[in-house]
Amino acid sequence: MTIPVVLDILFPPTLLLTGASVLTLLSLAILGVLEIRGINMKYSKFVNAAASSSSSSISFIVPSRVGMLLLYTPAFLVGVASFWLYPADDSRFLFLKSAVTIHFFKRLFEVIFIHKYSGEMSLDTIIIILVSYFFVSLSLIYTQTFNQGL
């Protein structure tokens, strides 16, 4: 009797969610090993990426403000687009979409109006973090579509 109830609540993950989970786990494991070995990501509003990068590697450098805007904008757009793509009446789903959107709007607002930036960011670090924020926001909203009506 409890098994059908559990199966009504738990759903088998789609191939997309399974793939995203595996990629996330692998990425975090690789980044963890790199951090342990001393190969750190150049991620801070104060870091001088040009001075801290080795001369043997070629890296594109952008100002920290531009880098931070690039980090947060795609995830914010995922939140905004979710209101148009999934106009659901479910209050839990509305709360999640609002939380994602407001969180990244707040981050963008802080980048534009509050924080002062003096450093630089390397483009490879920007891409890693941007993709991470984007896919976490996307997977949160996508996963919630399966829970509507429960």
C-alpha positions as a printed NumPy array, in Angstrom:
array([[  0.   ,   0.   ,   0.   ],
       [  2.808,   2.446,   0.753],
       [  4.671,   1.716,  -2.494],
       [  1.956,   3.204,  -4.781],
       [  1.788,   6.282,  -2.542],
       [  5.563,   6.704,  -2.728],
       [  5.512,   6.224,  -6.505],
       [  2.864,   8.944,  -6.75 ],
       [  5.21 ,  11.366,  -4.979],
       [  8.566,  10.281,  -6.409],
       [  8.911,  10.333, -10.15 ],
       [ 11.645,   8.773, -12.252],
       [ 14.023,  11.49 , -13.384],
       [ 14.143,  12.316, -17.051],
       [ 17.277,  11.702, -19.075],
       [ 17.949,  15.454, -18.983],
       [ 17.841,  15.608, -15.172],
       [ 19.975,  12.49 , -14.825],
       [ 22.548,  13.891, -17.249],
       [ 22.583,  17.251, -15.496],
       [ 23.097,  15.558, -12.128],
       [ 26.   ,  13.475, -13.439],
       [ 27.637,  16.506, -15.089],
       [ 27.239,  18.549, -11.915],
       [ 28.806,  15.823,  -9.8  ],
       [ 31.734,  15.422, -12.21 ],
       [ 32.276,  19.178, -12.453],
       [ 32.302,  19.623,  -8.69 ],
       [ 34.71 ,  16.705,  -8.29 ],
       [ 37.094,  18.16 , -10.882],
       [ 36.92 ,  21.639,  -9.346],
       [ 37.525,  20.163,  -5.893],
       [ 40.632,  18.313,  -7.068],
       [ 41.917,  21.461,  -8.783],
       [ 41.41 ,  23.501,  -5.596],
       [ 43.269,  20.882,  -3.546],
       [ 46.166,  20.971,  -6.018],
       [ 46.36 ,  24.763,  -5.743],
       [ 44.809,  25.619,  -9.098],
       [ 42.216,  28.088,  -7.859],
       [ 39.505,  29.93 ,  -9.744],
       [ 40.137,  33.66 , -10.052],
       [ 36.788,  34.751,  -8.639],
       [ 36.527,  37.929,  -6.596],
       [ 35.671,  41.543,  -7.13 ],
       [ 39.186,  42.44 ,  -5.93 ],
       [ 41.344,  39.808,  -7.627],
       [ 43.879,  40.924, -10.199],
       [ 43.468,  38.154, -12.749],
       [ 46.178,  39.481, -15.033],
       [ 48.835,  39.412, -12.29 ],
       [ 47.767,  36.075, -10.819],
       [ 47.496,  34.115, -14.067],
       [ 50.559,  32.296, -15.255],
       [ 52.434,  33.624, -18.244],
       [ 52.215,  30.27 , -20.039],
       [ 48.419,  30.276, -20.275],
       [ 46.47 ,  32.604, -22.519],
       [ 43.424,  34.048, -20.792],
       [ 41.021,  36.807, -21.723],
       [ 40.542,  39.333, -18.937],
       [ 37.439,  41.469, -18.39 ],
       [ 36.668,  44.061, -15.701],
       [ 35.018,  42.583, -12.602],
       [ 31.79 ,  44.55 , -13.065],
       [ 31.335,  43.208, -16.595],
       [ 32.207,  39.716, -15.388],
       [ 29.661,  39.821, -12.587],
       [ 26.976,  41.103, -14.957],
       [ 27.758,  38.222, -17.294],
       [ 27.532,  35.75 , -14.396],
       [ 24.087,  36.739, -13.194],
       [ 22.203,  37.863, -16.314],
       [ 21.468,  34.442, -17.907],
       [ 20.147,  32.982, -14.633],
       [ 17.974,  36.078, -14.141],
       [ 16.601,  35.685, -17.671],
       [ 15.749,  32.039, -16.911],
       [ 13.677,  33.245, -13.965],
       [ 11.926,  35.917, -16.02 ],
       [ 11.237,  33.517, -18.897],
       [  9.768,  30.957, -16.499],
       [  6.817,  33.26 , -15.808],
       [  6.034,  33.316, -19.515],
       [  6.756,  29.642, -20.223],
       [  4.971,  28.223, -17.166],
       [  2.07 ,  30.511, -16.224],
       [  0.866,  28.116, -13.505],
       [ -1.482,  28.866, -10.639],
       [  0.418,  26.612,  -8.223],
       [  1.63 ,  28.78 ,  -5.328],
       [  4.7  ,  26.606,  -4.669],
       [  5.826,  26.939,  -8.287],
       [  5.128,  30.681,  -8.24 ],
       [  7.229,  30.984,  -5.079],
       [ 10.157,  29.133,  -6.68 ],
       [ 10.048,  31.194,  -9.886],
       [  9.851,  34.378,  -7.838],
       [ 12.73 ,  33.337,  -5.574],
       [ 15.045,  32.565,  -8.511],
       [ 14.135,  35.767, -10.332],
       [ 14.362,  38.043,  -7.286],
       [ 17.643,  36.477,  -6.167],
       [ 19.425,  37.157,  -9.441],
       [ 17.734,  40.556,  -9.849],
       [ 19.15 ,  41.496,  -6.437],
       [ 22.591,  40.355,  -7.536],
       [ 22.373,  42.405, -10.745],
       [ 21.114,  45.431,  -8.803],
       [ 24.073,  45.17 ,  -6.429],
       [ 26.546,  44.888,  -9.306],
       [ 25.133,  47.946, -11.069],
       [ 24.38 ,  50.27 ,  -8.155],
       [ 26.068,  49.184,  -4.917],
       [ 29.429,  47.444,  -5.233],
       [ 32.635,  49.117,  -6.354],
       [ 34.903,  46.919,  -8.421],
       [ 38.631,  47.316,  -8.866],
       [ 39.698,  43.902, -10.115],
       [ 39.44 ,  41.777, -13.184],
       [ 38.091,  38.328, -13.996],
       [ 39.318,  35.768, -16.458],
       [ 36.839,  34.682, -19.099],
       [ 37.295,  30.974, -18.38 ],
       [ 36.2  ,  31.499, -14.763],
       [ 33.231,  33.58 , -15.92 ],
       [ 32.091,  30.837, -18.28 ],
       [ 32.317,  28.107, -15.621],
       [ 30.31 ,  30.083, -13.057],
       [ 27.829,  31.451, -15.627],
       [ 27.002,  27.961, -16.89 ],
       [ 26.68 ,  26.714, -13.318],
       [ 24.24 ,  29.461, -12.262],
       [ 22.294,  29.112, -15.508],
       [ 21.816,  25.355, -15.262],
       [ 21.035,  25.347, -11.55 ],
       [ 18.288,  27.937, -12.119],
       [ 17.021,  26.081, -15.169],
       [ 16.984,  22.688, -13.461],
       [ 15.227,  24.046, -10.352],
       [ 12.402,  25.41 , -12.475],
       [ 12.305,  22.427, -14.844],
       [ 12.184,  19.951, -11.955],
       [  9.358,  21.876, -10.315],
       [  7.192,  21.391, -13.424],
       [  6.931,  17.7  , -12.466],
       [  5.602,  18.566,  -9.016],
       [  2.674,  20.696, -10.12 ],
       [ -0.602,  19.538,  -8.691],
       [  0.888,  17.325,  -5.96 ]])
